[in-house]
Amino acid sequence: MTIILRFVDCNGFIRERFVDIMSVVDTNALTLKQEICKMIDNNGILVENMRGQGYDGASNMCGSWNGLQALFLQDCPYAYYVHCFSHCLQLALNGVAKDVKVVWRFFSMLTNIVNFVSAFAKRCNELNLIRKVELKELLDSREFETGRELNQGHSLKRARATRWGSHFASITSLMSLFKETKILLQEISEHGPNQQFRGDAESNYIAMMSFEFGFASLLMDKIMGLTNFLCQGLHKKTQDIVSALNFVENTKSQFQDMRAHGWDDLFMSVVSFCEQHGIDVPDMRRFYYS
C-alpha cells in the first residue's frame, strides 16, 4: 500500500509528499485503516486533522458502509472522500470504448497481438533482433535522422483495464514496431514450433494487416494523444479544480475541431500508413452494399 500525504504548509502552499510503501497482510478496509493510522501516529500527526481522502473506485476503498473512506469518516466527519480525477477519466474512456464495437474489436486485437509477442522472452529477443536489422538498413541508406535520444529501444506494452494512459502507450509501441511485429508474426506462422503457435501467429497477422485495424490504430492514436495530455495534466501535484476544468474544456475544443475539420488529414495519414506497410486500402469511390 502506497501512502501519500497532501497538506497545506505554513505559507499557505499546497504540498504533496510520498511517505511510505507498507506491506499489508490483506486489503480489507479495516486492515488498511489500522496500518494508515499506525503510520500517522508514528509521525506525530493527528487523525482528527484529516480533511480529505482520495482513492480509486474499488469497493474496499470507497464503499459507503464498510469502505476505507467510510471508516475514516466515523472518526473524522470532515475527511470527505474524492474519487481520483484522472482515474475517473480513465474509467469513463474505457467504458465508452466498450460501447463502440469497432474500437472494442481494435483493442481486443491489440491485446491479443501484444500478449502473443510478449508472452515469451525468446519472442521479445527475436523482435529486438529484427529491430536492429531494420535500424542498420535505415542507417546504411541514411533514411532517418540520428542524434541524442533518437531511435531508442522499444518493446510492446500491454494495456491495463484501469489505466487509460497505458492504452495509449500500447498503441504507440505497436505503431513504432509495426513492421518488426509483422515480420515476426510471419516467421512464427511459417516456422513456429507447433501447429497452435503457427495458427495463432497467422490469425494475429491477418487481423493486424486489415484496413480496419490500421484505420483504428491511427484514429485512436490521434484521439488518445489528446486525452493523454489531459491525463498528464490531471496528475500534476499542483492541480486544482479550476485548472482541471480548463484542461477538460480545452480537450473538448480540440475534439470538436477534429470532428469538424480533421477527417481529410486523418484519412490521408491512414492511407500513407497502409501503403507503407502493405495493407490493402479499399476503393472509397466504389459502391458498397450491405
Secondary structure, 3 states (H helix, E strand, C coil): CEEEEEEECCCCCEEEEEEEECCCCCCCHHHHHHHHHHHHHHCCCCHHHCCCEEECCCHHHHCCCCCHHHHHHHHCCCCCEEECHHHHHHHHHHHHHHHCHHHHHHHHHHHHHHHHHHCCHHHHHHHHHHHHHHHHHHHHHCCCCCCCCCCCCCCCCCCECCEHHHHHHHHHHHHHCHHHHHHHHHHHHHHCCCHHHHHHHHHHHHHHCCHHHHHHHHHHHHHHHHHHHHHHHHCCCCCCHHHHHHHHHHHHHHHHHHHHHCHHHHHHHHHHHHHHHCCCCCCCCCCCCC
